[in-house]
C-alpha cells in the first residue's frame, strides 16, 4: 500500500504532462496553404474531404498506433479513441468508402514524409517542429 501512495504523485505528474502536450499540424513549406482549422482537419482525417482552402489537395498522415501523439490527436481532433477509430476504418474499408491514412513511426518520420511528399499533412509533438516544415495549426 505504501508503494501505491509513493507512485500516486508520479502518476499525477505524468497525466498532467500528457494533458499539456501540444501537437503541431505540419506540411512542407511549398504547400500553398497557411492554416487549417480543427473541423477541416477532422473531415480530412476521416476521409470526408481531400481539398481545402483554395482547392489545395492534402493527404493525411498518421502516427503509429499507440503513440502518445496519435492518442492525443484522435481524442482532441477526431473525438474518437484508437479503438473507435479502428472500428470506423473497418466499416469504411468494408463498404468501399476509403482507407485510413498512411502511418509512420514517429515525429521525425512525419517530418521526413511531408518534406518528401508535398501535399501530405501530419501532426507531431510541438517541441519537434523545426524550420524544415510549415505549421498550420497548434493543438493545445
VEXVO-667501 format. One record per residue (C-alpha): x, y, z; residue number from 1; residue in one letter. Coordinates in nm, 3 decimals. Example, Ala and Ser with C-alpha at 12.3 -4.5 7.8 and 13.67 -1.06 7.14 Angstrom:
- 1.230_-0.450_0.780_1_A
- 1.367_-0.106_0.714_2_S
This chain:
- 0.000_0.000_0.000_1_X
- 0.290_0.235_0.076_2_X
- 0.426_0.192_-0.277_3_X
- 0.085_0.289_-0.419_4_X
- 0.098_0.622_-0.235_5_X
- 0.457_0.677_-0.346_6_X
- 0.360_0.625_-0.710_7_X
- 0.048_0.842_-0.692_8_X
- 0.231_1.179_-0.727_9_X
- 0.435_1.044_-1.019_10_X
- 0.120_0.923_-1.193_11_X
- -0.046_1.260_-1.142_12_X
- 0.256_1.438_-1.293_13_X
- 0.255_1.212_-1.597_14_X
- -0.116_1.269_-1.652_15_X
- -0.071_1.643_-1.614_16_X
- 0.216_1.642_-1.865_17_X
- 0.002_1.448_-2.111_18_X
- -0.281_1.698_-2.069_19_X
- -0.044_1.985_-2.157_20_X
- 0.117_1.819_-2.458_21_X
- 0.084_2.035_-2.766_22_X
- 0.068_1.897_-3.118_23_X
- 0.161_2.081_-3.435_24_X
- -0.008_2.006_-3.767_25_X
- 0.256_2.038_-4.038_26_X
- 0.308_2.041_-4.414_27_X
- 0.603_2.105_-4.644_28_X
- 0.684_2.477_-4.681_29_X
- 0.595_2.457_-5.053_30_X
- 0.230_2.366_-4.983_31_X
- 0.005_2.660_-5.075_32_X
- -0.194_2.679_-4.752_33_X
- -0.117_2.872_-4.433_34_X
- -0.372_2.739_-4.184_35_X
- -0.635_2.476_-4.124_36_X
- -0.898_2.454_-3.852_37_X
- -0.993_2.158_-3.636_38_X
- -1.316_2.089_-3.829_39_X
- -1.134_2.080_-4.163_40_X
- -0.869_1.855_-4.012_41_X
- -1.133_1.616_-3.879_42_X
- -1.300_1.594_-4.222_43_X
- -0.964_1.529_-4.386_44_X
- -0.856_1.257_-4.140_45_X
- -1.194_1.080_-4.153_46_X
- -1.184_1.075_-4.535_47_X
- -1.478_1.311_-4.573_48_X
- -1.281_1.569_-4.775_49_X
- -0.950_1.587_-4.958_50_X
- -0.923_1.952_-5.061_51_X
- -0.913_2.264_-4.852_52_X
- -0.887_2.643_-4.877_53_X
- -0.810_2.742_-5.233_54_X
- -0.863_2.386_-5.359_55_X
- -0.534_2.262_-5.212_56_X
- -0.531_1.879_-5.209_57_X
- -0.400_1.726_-4.886_58_X
- -0.319_1.364_-4.796_59_X
- -0.330_1.287_-4.422_60_X
- -0.052_1.107_-4.242_61_X
- -0.096_0.927_-3.910_62_X
- 0.149_0.825_-3.641_63_X
- 0.172_0.461_-3.534_64_X
- -0.098_0.301_-3.319_65_X
- -0.030_0.351_-2.951_66_X
- 0.186_0.661_-2.985_67_X
- 0.107_0.949_-2.749_68_X
- 0.072_1.187_-3.043_69_X
- -0.186_0.963_-3.209_70_X
- -0.385_0.922_-2.887_71_X
- -0.392_1.299_-2.833_72_X
- -0.480_1.373_-3.197_73_X
- -0.753_1.108_-3.207_74_X
- -0.926_1.234_-2.895_75_X
- -0.878_1.610_-2.938_76_X
- -0.944_1.640_-3.313_77_X
- -1.136_1.329_-3.417_78_X
- -1.327_1.280_-3.091_79_X
- -1.255_0.907_-3.100_80_X
- -1.042_0.662_-2.906_81_X
- -0.799_0.448_-3.104_82_X
- -1.038_0.153_-3.069_83_X
- -1.331_0.359_-3.202_84_X
- -1.113_0.482_-3.487_85_X
- -1.014_0.126_-3.581_86_X
- -1.383_0.032_-3.595_87_X
- -1.460_0.340_-3.805_88_X
- -1.195_0.244_-4.060_89_X
- -1.302_-0.119_-4.067_90_X
- -1.654_-0.012_-4.161_91_X
- -1.529_0.239_-4.421_92_X
- -1.300_-0.013_-4.588_93_X
- -1.562_-0.289_-4.585_94_X
- -1.811_-0.058_-4.757_95_X
- -1.551_0.065_-5.009_96_X
- -1.557_0.422_-4.879_97_X
- -1.188_0.471_-4.818_98_X
- -0.877_0.367_-4.634_99_X
- -0.708_0.503_-4.324_100_X
- -0.420_0.749_-4.363_101_X
- -0.067_0.625_-4.428_102_X
- 0.117_0.562_-4.099_103_X
- 0.473_0.640_-3.990_104_X
- 0.655_0.557_-3.667_105_X
- 0.742_0.891_-3.505_106_X
- 0.773_1.269_-3.530_107_X
- 1.089_1.255_-3.742_108_X
- 0.917_1.010_-3.977_109_X
- 0.627_1.255_-4.020_110_X
- 0.866_1.543_-4.090_111_X
- 1.061_1.342_-4.348_112_X
- 0.741_1.219_-4.514_113_X
- 0.578_1.561_-4.552_114_X
- 0.903_1.705_-4.690_115_X
- 0.946_1.428_-4.948_116_X
- 0.573_1.402_-5.033_117_X
- 0.447_1.761_-5.079_118_X
- 0.073_1.772_-5.025_119_X
- 0.096_1.543_-4.723_120_X
- -0.016_1.672_-4.386_121_X
- 0.074_1.527_-4.049_122_X
- 0.098_1.601_-3.679_123_X
- 0.393_1.594_-3.442_124_X
- 0.478_1.695_-3.088_125_X
- 0.503_2.074_-3.076_126_X
- 0.858_2.051_-2.946_127_X
- 0.969_1.862_-3.259_128_X
- 0.889_2.147_-3.500_129_X
- 1.186_2.285_-3.692_130_X
- 1.241_2.510_-3.993_131_X
- 1.202_2.225_-4.244_132_X
- 0.820_2.234_-4.211_133_X
- 0.531_2.481_-4.201_134_X
- 0.291_2.471_-3.905_135_X
- -0.076_2.509_-3.999_136_X
- -0.231_2.457_-3.658_137_X
- -0.122_2.409_-3.298_138_X
- -0.341_2.181_-3.088_139_X
- -0.313_2.257_-2.715_140_X
